Amino acid sequence: MNQDQVMRWDLINHQIQKHKYNRYLEIGVDDGTCFSKVRCHYKVGVDPAASHPVRYPVTSDIFFRHNAEVFDIIFIDGAHYSDQVDKDIANAIGILAPGGSIILHDTNPKSEQAQQSIRVKDQTWNGDTWKSVVRFIAHHHERFSVITLDTDHGLTLIQRGVCVCRFTLPEKLTYDWLDGNRIEALNLLHMIEVQDLTKDEA
């Protein structure tokens, strides 16, 4: 696997293989591009508007409200608005198995336009998911390890542990602040720093 080609399903499958996970939950399936590439014994998809068949064609709020299952790995790629992502992370933690992983997509926007709340057709749009990562690190760094990989528009991995990064949370989160504090605020790592993810796996 080339370090410049590590995609979200590569990280998900890496975690599944490394930790021998068996139960996978995906929030925001869309056309099934990622869901279909994930290699896990038991997979559940949640999306109210997916073109790919899903077990739960409902919003994540409704799913979490009624769900009684526990999952080893949860991928969050639904509504890319930080208020909703905050809720998705909190709800995911509540059903995460011991030793489990949460992965978020679109957490490292490279332009101000890409992270604006209004989506522009035919242009890269990540939403402001990054704000959820920043807030989570600031408030939960003593309980959770958080790293963001600089690949595939930003992939953030959350696991129970301790996050080493420290920064002062500003009164208002702006793109200019992110751009000036990106490495610390997201605990951003370039793929060359994460060698085991760039190796081909059997």
Residue pairs with C-beta under 8 A, 6 or more apart in sequence:
1 10
1 197
1 198
1 199
1 200
1 201
2 198
3 151
3 191
3 192
3 197
3 198
4 151
4 191
6 149
6 151
6 152
6 155
6 191
6 197
6 198
7 151
7 152
8 34
8 75
8 77
8 103
8 105
8 152
8 155
9 34
9 37
9 38
10 197
11 103
11 149
11 155
11 157
11 197
12 24
12 34
12 38
12 73
12 75
12 103
13 37
13 38
13 39
13 201
14 196
14 197
14 201
15 21
15 73
15 101
15 103
15 157
16 24
16 38
16 39
16 40
16 72
16 73
17 39
17 201
19 72
19 73
19 99
19 101
21 40
21 72
21 73
21 100
21 101
22 40
22 41
22 42
22 72
23 40
23 41
23 42
23 44
23 69
23 70
23 71
23 72
23 73
23 97
24 38
24 40
24 42
24 43
24 44
24 71
24 72
24 73
24 74
24 75
25 43
25 44
25 46
25 69
25 71
25 73
25 74
25 75
25 92
25 95
26 34
26 35
26 38
26 43
26 44
26 45
26 46
26 74
26 75
26 77
27 46
27 47
27 60
27 63
27 74
27 75
27 76
27 77
27 78
27 88
27 92
28 46
28 47
28 60
28 76
28 77
28 78
28 79
29 35
29 45
29 46
29 47
29 50
29 52
29 54
30 47
30 50
30 51
30 52
30 77
31 50
31 51
31 52
32 45
32 50
32 51
32 52
32 53
34 75
34 77
35 43
35 45
35 52
35 54
36 52
38 75
40 73
44 55
44 56
44 69
44 71
45 52
45 53
45 54
45 55
45 56
46 54
46 55
46 56
46 58
46 60
46 63
46 78
47 54
47 56
47 57
47 78
48 57
48 58
48 59
49 57
50 57
56 63
60 78
60 79
60 84
60 87
60 88
60 91
61 87
61 91
64 88
64 91
64 92
64 94
64 95
67 95
69 95
70 95
70 96
70 97
71 95
71 96
71 97
71 100
72 96
72 97
72 99
72 100
72 101
73 100
73 101
73 102
73 103
74 92
74 95
74 96
74 100
74 101
74 102
74 103
75 102
75 103
75 104
75 105
76 85
76 88
76 89
76 92
76 102
76 103
76 104
76 105
77 104
77 105
77 106
78 84
78 85
78 88
79 85
79 127
80 106
80 125
80 126
80 127
80 128
80 129
81 117
81 127
81 128
81 129
82 127
82 128
82 129
82 130
82 131
82 132
82 135
85 104
85 129
85 132
86 132
86 135
86 136
89 102
89 104
89 132
89 136
89 158
92 102
93 102
96 102
98 160
99 159
99 160
100 159
100 160
101 157
101 158
101 159
102 157
102 158
102 159
103 155
103 156
103 157
103 158
104 129
104 132
104 133
104 155
104 156
104 158
105 129
105 152
105 153
105 154
105 155
106 126
106 127
106 129
106 153
106 154
107 126
107 129
107 130
107 132
107 133
107 148
107 153
107 154
107 155
107 156
107 186
108 126
108 130
108 148
108 150
108 153
108 154
108 182
108 186
108 188
109 115
109 126
109 130
109 153
109 154
109 175
109 178
110 124
111 124
112 175
112 176
113 120
113 123
114 123
114 124
114 125
114 126
115 126
115 127
115 128
115 130
115 175
115 178
116 128
117 127
117 128
119 125
119 127
124 153
126 153
126 154
128 173
129 154
130 154
130 178
130 185
130 186
131 173
133 146
133 148
133 156
133 185
133 186
134 169
134 173
134 178
134 185
134 186
135 169
135 173
136 144
136 146
136 158
137 146
137 163
137 165
137 167
137 185
137 186
137 187
138 167
138 169
140 146
140 163
141 162
141 163
141 165
141 166
142 162
142 163
143 160
143 161
143 162
144 158
144 159
144 160
144 161
144 162
144 163
145 158
145 159
145 160
145 161
145 162
145 163
146 156
146 157
146 158
146 163
146 165
146 187
147 156
147 157
147 187
147 188
147 189
148 154
148 155
148 156
148 157
148 186
148 187
148 188
148 189
149 155
149 156
149 157
149 188
149 189
149 191
149 194
149 197
150 188
150 189
150 190
150 191
151 191
154 186
156 186
163 187
164 187
165 184
165 185
165 187
166 184
167 181
167 184
167 185
170 177
177 185
178 185
178 186
182 188
191 197
191 198
192 198
